[in-house]
Amino acid sequence: MVEPKEHPRPKSLYLVSTIVSLALVTWAHYYPGSAASLIRGSETQVYSALATIGATLLGFVIVALTVLLALPETPALKTLRRSPWFPRVYGTFIDTIGWLALTTAAFVVALVLAPTAPWILPVNGILLWVGLMAAIWLVQSVWILSWMVRLALPPSPPPSVDLSGRSG
């Protein structure tokens, strides 16, 4: 049996997120009529909304991890919990919590500094990168949670069909 390593961080995840962030920020900065021109002048509202969204999603993931820890024991979950790969499930949730906390903190700092600082390309690039990383980890966590809940639910009985043709 292959033993898993200590919850690795996929390098391709960081690379793709970095490339997408750089491309979007560069496009937004240099393309006239882009999102950057829409944000200018209302940075505080945008950063406030994104900080609020980040904090709300952070709470959601903490509750999701609590649900995951409280799932009832089923044969499928018992088998999964004995797997050497199972700690990665919790590791993914912990990483998601970390990225969402970082995203929330980054947007709060940007919110505090927005009235005194102009729209700065590197700062918004970092904010976009952190937000994309949090979104990627969030999608992974929701996907894992959905499968874990499916494993925890007892199988539903097949629907009964009356083939006698009688009604009522």
Backbone hydrogen bonds, N-H to C=O, Kabsch-Sander energy under -0.5 kcal/mol:
donor,donor_aa,acceptor,acceptor_aa,energy
7,H,5,K,-0.7
14,Y,10,P,-1.1
15,L,11,K,-2.4
16,V,12,S,-2.8
17,S,13,L,-2.0
18,T,14,Y,-2.4
19,I,15,L,-2.5
20,V,16,V,-2.6
21,S,17,S,-2.4
22,L,18,T,-2.7
23,A,19,I,-2.5
24,L,20,V,-2.7
25,V,21,S,-2.7
26,T,22,L,-2.4
27,W,23,A,-2.5
28,A,24,L,-2.9
29,H,25,V,-2.1
30,Y,26,T,-2.4
31,Y,27,W,-2.2
34,S,31,Y,-1.4
37,S,34,S,-0.6
38,L,34,S,-1.1
39,I,35,A,-1.9
40,R,36,A,-1.9
42,S,39,I,-2.9
46,V,42,S,-2.0
47,Y,43,E,-3.2
48,S,44,T,-2.1
49,A,45,Q,-2.4
50,L,46,V,-2.5
51,A,47,Y,-2.3
52,T,48,S,-2.2
53,I,49,A,-2.5
54,G,50,L,-2.4
55,A,51,A,-2.3
56,T,52,T,-2.3
57,L,53,I,-2.6
58,L,54,G,-2.1
59,G,55,A,-2.0
60,F,56,T,-2.0
61,V,57,L,-2.4
62,I,58,L,-2.0
63,V,59,G,-2.3
64,A,60,F,-2.7
65,L,61,V,-2.4
66,T,62,I,-1.8
67,V,63,V,-2.5
68,L,64,A,-2.5
69,L,65,L,-2.2
70,A,66,T,-1.3
71,L,68,L,-0.9
74,T,72,P,-0.5
78,K,74,T,-2.8
79,T,75,P,-2.1
80,L,76,A,-2.2
81,R,77,L,-3.0
82,R,78,K,-1.3
83,S,79,T,-0.6
83,S,80,L,-1.1
86,F,83,S,-1.3
88,R,85,W,-1.6
89,V,86,F,-1.9
90,Y,86,F,-0.9
91,G,87,P,-2.4
92,T,88,R,-2.3
93,F,89,V,-1.5
94,I,90,Y,-2.6
95,D,91,G,-2.6
96,T,92,T,-2.3
97,I,93,F,-2.5
98,G,94,I,-2.3
99,W,95,D,-2.6
100,L,96,T,-2.6
101,A,97,I,-2.3
102,L,98,G,-2.4
103,T,99,W,-2.6
104,T,100,L,-2.5
105,A,101,A,-2.6
106,A,102,L,-2.8
107,F,103,T,-2.3
108,V,104,T,-2.0
109,V,105,A,-2.5
110,A,106,A,-2.4
111,L,107,F,-2.2
112,V,108,V,-2.1
113,L,109,V,-2.3
114,A,110,A,-1.8
116,T,113,L,-0.9
117,A,113,L,-1.8
120,I,118,P,-0.6
124,N,120,I,-2.2
125,G,121,L,-2.1
126,I,122,P,-2.2
127,L,123,V,-2.4
128,L,124,N,-2.5
129,W,125,G,-2.3
130,V,126,I,-2.7
131,G,127,L,-2.3
132,L,128,L,-2.6
133,M,129,W,-2.4
134,A,130,V,-2.3
135,A,131,G,-2.2
136,I,132,L,-2.5
137,W,133,M,-2.4
138,L,134,A,-2.4
139,V,135,A,-2.3
140,Q,136,I,-1.8
141,S,137,W,-2.3
142,V,138,L,-2.5
143,W,139,V,-2.2
144,I,140,Q,-2.5
145,L,141,S,-2.8
146,S,142,V,-2.4
147,W,143,W,-1.8
148,M,144,I,-2.5
149,V,145,L,-2.5
150,R,146,S,-1.8
151,L,147,W,-2.1
152,A,148,M,-1.6
153,L,149,V,-1.5
163,L,161,V,-0.9
